[in-house]
Amino acid sequence: MKRIYIPKNEIEGNILKAYLESDGIRTDISGESLRGGIGEVPVSDFIGIWVDDAEEARAVKIIQDYQSSLGAKDQPVENPKRKVIGFFWVFGLGAGVGLILGLLLNLPGNEGAKSPIESADLNKDGKPDVFYRYQGGQLSRIEKDRDLDGKIDSVEFYEGGKLTRIEADNDYSGVFSKFWYYGDGGLERSIEYYMIGEKPVEETSLIIHDDLRAVIYKDTKTGIIFKSNHYSNNHLRESHLDLAETGRFTRARAFDRMEEPSGESKR
């Protein structure tokens, strides 16, 4: 096998693994299968994303296309003699929302410098429910009280008239636990925090051009990724599991087009 790339972190590593395997390329993260024969060579020299020799060229092209789709410029894929840290850029969004808001806020009669803060009372109870904040005359943030309890539970962030991020308290508990990140192609990534029993979980979803590619589940207490789901055409195809949280996937499940289990293997 050949190492073709050094991921920035474990999240990027698993995302790229999902991306490569969705194209039928068997992928190993961190050289797990090679550790037993390392000998005197430092383990750190083997950390990275590995593929079969015959798939090297195709895998490098796929990673380059992936980086281009996220707008990551000048991020060459590593060759075996040069380390290049990958870059995962998450900000930005589709122009539609920003453009519409810009038009609405600049209707006839609204010309001129904007106040730093504007508000709206959507339910007509005499209390503002939405706040529009401006910097340098441009919309920078929209704060919403969606359940009308007097507390902000959703914040949208804008740069250059485009939505880049949303933070939300979806269960109205007072804690912002869901985050969406946008790019020029639309929603690119979402992160949600919640509990499974006593386990604190971080769930990261990767979306490219409205196509869900991977969902990564991480125990935020131990820092271990215990499940990685891979998708094709927005349908679950494969799930990698580390139920004992050993730091290495020990079980893989395949799914059919109806997302029903079609096979399972142990590693």
C-alpha positions as CSV (number, residue, x, y, z in Angstrom):
1,M,0.0,0.0,0.0
2,K,1.0,3.6,-0.5
3,R,0.5,6.6,1.7
4,I,-1.1,9.4,-0.5
5,Y,-2.1,12.0,2.1
6,I,-1.7,13.1,5.7
7,P,-5.1,14.3,7.0
8,K,-5.3,17.4,9.2
9,N,-7.2,15.5,11.9
10,E,-9.2,12.3,12.4
11,I,-12.4,13.9,11.2
12,E,-10.9,14.8,7.9
13,G,-9.3,11.4,7.7
14,N,-12.6,9.6,8.1
15,I,-14.3,12.0,5.7
16,L,-11.7,11.3,3.0
17,K,-11.9,7.6,3.7
18,A,-15.7,7.7,3.1
19,Y,-15.1,9.8,0.0
20,L,-12.6,7.3,-1.4
21,E,-14.5,4.1,-0.5
22,S,-17.6,5.5,-2.0
23,D,-15.7,5.3,-5.3
24,G,-14.7,1.7,-4.6
25,I,-11.1,2.4,-3.3
26,R,-10.1,0.3,-0.3
27,T,-8.6,2.8,2.2
28,D,-6.6,2.4,5.4
29,I,-6.3,5.3,7.9
30,S,-3.1,5.8,9.9
31,G,-1.5,2.7,8.5
32,E,-3.2,0.5,11.1
33,S,-2.6,-2.6,9.1
34,L,1.2,-1.8,8.8
35,R,2.0,-1.1,12.5
36,G,2.9,-4.7,13.2
37,G,5.9,-4.7,10.9
38,I,7.3,-1.2,11.5
39,G,10.4,-2.3,13.4
40,E,12.8,0.5,14.1
41,V,11.0,3.0,11.9
42,P,9.1,5.7,13.9
43,V,5.4,5.1,13.9
44,S,4.7,8.7,13.0
45,D,6.3,8.2,9.6
46,F,3.5,5.8,8.7
47,I,0.5,8.0,9.8
48,G,-1.7,9.0,6.9
49,I,-4.2,7.7,4.3
50,W,-3.1,4.6,2.5
51,V,-4.5,2.9,-0.6
52,D,-3.4,0.0,-2.8
53,D,-0.6,0.8,-5.2
54,A,-2.8,0.2,-8.2
55,E,-5.3,2.8,-6.9
56,E,-2.7,5.6,-6.2
57,A,-3.3,7.8,-9.2
58,R,-7.1,7.5,-9.0
59,A,-7.2,8.2,-5.2
60,V,-4.9,11.3,-5.6
61,K,-7.2,12.6,-8.3
62,I,-10.3,12.0,-6.1
63,I,-8.7,13.9,-3.1
64,Q,-7.7,16.8,-5.4
65,D,-11.3,17.0,-6.7
66,Y,-12.6,16.9,-3.2
67,Q,-10.4,19.8,-2.1
68,S,-11.4,21.8,-5.2
69,S,-15.1,21.2,-4.4
70,L,-14.5,22.8,-1.0
71,G,-12.6,25.7,-2.4
72,A,-9.3,24.6,-0.8
73,K,-6.6,26.3,-3.0
74,D,-3.0,25.3,-3.4
75,Q,-3.4,22.1,-1.2
76,P,-1.3,19.5,-3.1
77,V,-1.8,15.9,-2.3
78,E,1.3,14.4,-0.7
79,N,3.6,12.2,-2.7
80,P,5.5,9.5,-0.6
81,K,8.5,11.8,-0.1
82,R,6.7,15.0,0.9
83,K,4.3,15.7,3.7
84,V,1.5,18.2,3.0
85,I,-1.2,18.8,5.6
86,G,-4.6,18.9,4.1
87,F,-7.0,21.7,4.6
88,F,-10.8,21.5,5.4
89,W,-12.5,24.8,4.9
90,V,-16.0,25.0,6.2
91,F,-17.3,28.4,5.8
92,G,-19.6,30.0,3.2
93,L,-23.1,29.4,1.6
94,G,-25.3,29.6,-1.3
95,A,-25.9,33.1,-2.6
96,G,-29.6,32.7,-2.6
97,V,-30.4,33.6,1.0
98,G,-27.9,36.4,1.2
99,L,-29.2,37.9,-2.1
100,I,-32.8,37.7,-1.1
101,L,-32.1,39.3,2.3
102,G,-30.1,42.0,0.6
103,L,-33.0,42.8,-1.8
104,L,-35.5,42.9,1.0
105,L,-33.5,45.2,3.2
106,N,-32.9,47.6,0.3
107,L,-36.4,48.1,-1.1
108,P,-37.3,51.6,-2.0
109,G,-37.5,53.7,1.1
110,N,-34.7,51.7,2.8
111,E,-31.8,53.4,1.0
112,G,-29.0,55.0,2.9
113,A,-26.9,53.9,5.8
114,K,-28.3,51.1,7.9
115,S,-28.7,51.4,11.7
116,P,-26.3,48.9,13.4
117,I,-29.3,47.0,14.7
118,E,-32.8,46.6,13.3
119,S,-35.6,44.4,14.7
120,A,-38.9,42.9,13.8
121,D,-42.0,41.9,15.8
122,L,-43.3,38.9,13.9
123,N,-46.1,37.9,16.3
124,K,-47.2,41.5,16.9
125,D,-47.0,41.3,20.7
126,G,-45.0,44.5,21.1
127,K,-41.7,42.6,21.6
128,P,-39.0,42.1,18.9
129,D,-38.5,38.5,17.8
130,V,-35.8,39.0,15.2
131,F,-32.7,41.3,15.3
132,Y,-30.7,42.3,12.3
133,R,-27.1,43.4,13.0
134,Y,-24.9,45.3,10.6
135,Q,-21.2,46.0,10.3
136,G,-20.0,48.5,7.7
137,G,-23.4,48.8,6.3
138,Q,-23.6,45.1,5.5
139,L,-25.8,42.5,7.3
140,S,-23.5,40.5,9.6
141,R,-25.9,38.6,11.9
142,I,-29.6,37.7,12.3
143,E,-30.7,36.6,15.8
144,K,-34.1,34.9,16.2
145,D,-36.4,34.0,19.1
146,R,-38.3,31.2,17.4
147,D,-40.3,30.0,20.4
148,L,-41.1,33.6,21.5
149,D,-39.9,33.2,25.0
150,G,-37.7,36.3,25.0
151,K,-34.5,34.3,24.5
152,I,-32.4,34.1,21.3
153,D,-32.3,30.4,20.1
154,S,-30.9,30.8,16.5
155,V,-28.1,33.0,15.1
156,E,-27.2,33.3,11.4
157,F,-23.8,34.7,10.5
158,Y,-23.1,36.5,7.2
159,E,-20.0,37.6,5.4
160,G,-20.2,39.8,2.3
161,G,-23.9,39.2,2.1
162,K,-23.7,35.4,2.2
163,L,-24.7,33.1,4.9
164,T,-21.7,31.3,6.4
165,R,-22.9,29.7,9.6
166,I,-26.0,29.0,11.6
167,E,-26.0,28.1,15.3
168,A,-29.2,26.9,17.0
169,D,-30.7,25.7,20.2
170,N,-33.2,23.3,18.7
171,D,-34.6,21.9,21.9
172,Y,-34.8,25.3,23.5
173,S,-32.7,24.2,26.5
174,G,-30.6,27.3,26.5
175,V,-27.6,25.5,25.0
176,F,-26.6,25.9,21.3
177,S,-26.0,22.4,20.1
178,K,-26.5,22.3,16.4
179,F,-24.2,24.1,13.9
180,W,-24.4,24.4,10.1
181,Y,-21.5,25.6,7.8
182,Y,-22.1,26.8,4.3
183,G,-20.0,27.4,1.2
184,D,-20.7,28.6,-2.4
185,G,-22.2,25.2,-3.2
186,G,-24.6,25.2,-0.3
187,L,-24.5,23.3,3.0
188,E,-21.2,21.6,3.4
189,R,-21.0,20.4,7.0
190,S,-23.2,20.2,10.1
191,I,-22.2,19.4,13.7
192,E,-24.6,18.4,16.5
193,Y,-23.9,17.7,20.1
194,Y,-26.1,15.4,22.2
195,M,-26.0,12.5,24.8
196,I,-26.4,8.8,24.3
197,G,-27.0,7.7,27.8
198,E,-24.0,9.1,29.7
199,K,-21.9,9.3,26.5
200,P,-21.4,12.9,25.1
201,V,-21.5,12.6,21.3
202,E,-20.4,14.9,18.5
203,E,-22.1,14.0,15.2
204,T,-20.5,15.5,12.1
205,S,-22.1,15.3,8.6
206,L,-20.3,16.0,5.3
207,I,-22.5,17.2,2.4
208,I,-21.2,18.0,-1.1
209,H,-23.5,19.6,-3.6
210,D,-26.6,18.4,-1.6
211,D,-25.2,14.9,-1.5
212,L,-24.6,13.4,2.0
213,R,-21.2,11.6,1.9
214,A,-20.4,10.7,5.5
215,V,-21.6,11.0,9.1
216,I,-18.9,10.7,11.8
217,Y,-19.8,9.9,15.5
218,K,-17.3,10.9,18.1
219,D,-17.2,10.4,21.9
220,T,-16.2,13.9,23.0
221,K,-15.1,12.6,26.4
222,T,-12.6,10.0,25.1
223,G,-12.0,11.7,21.7
224,I,-12.6,8.4,19.9
225,I,-14.7,8.0,16.7
226,F,-16.9,5.0,17.4
227,K,-18.9,5.0,14.2
228,S,-18.5,6.2,10.6
229,N,-21.4,5.9,8.2
230,H,-20.7,6.2,4.4
231,Y,-23.3,7.3,1.9
232,S,-23.9,7.2,-1.8
233,N,-26.6,9.2,-3.5
234,N,-27.9,10.1,0.0
235,H,-28.4,6.4,0.9
236,L,-26.5,4.6,3.7
237,R,-24.1,2.1,2.1
238,E,-21.6,1.1,4.8
239,S,-21.0,1.6,8.5
240,H,-17.7,1.1,10.4
241,L,-18.0,0.5,14.1
242,D,-15.7,0.7,17.1
243,L,-18.2,-0.2,19.8
244,A,-15.6,-0.9,22.5
245,E,-13.9,2.4,21.7
246,T,-10.4,0.9,21.2
247,G,-9.4,3.6,18.7
248,R,-9.8,1.3,15.7
249,F,-12.8,0.1,13.7
250,T,-13.4,-3.6,14.4
251,R,-16.7,-4.2,12.6
252,A,-18.1,-3.2,9.2
253,R,-21.7,-3.4,8.0
254,A,-23.0,-3.1,4.4
255,F,-26.5,-1.9,3.5
256,D,-28.6,-2.4,0.4
257,R,-30.6,0.2,-1.5
258,M,-33.4,0.0,1.0
259,E,-30.8,0.7,3.8
260,E,-31.4,-2.8,5.1
261,P,-28.3,-4.7,6.5
262,S,-26.9,-6.9,3.7
263,G,-23.6,-8.1,5.3
264,E,-21.2,-7.8,8.2
265,S,-17.5,-8.4,8.7
266,K,-15.1,-8.3,11.6
267,R,-11.6,-6.9,11.5
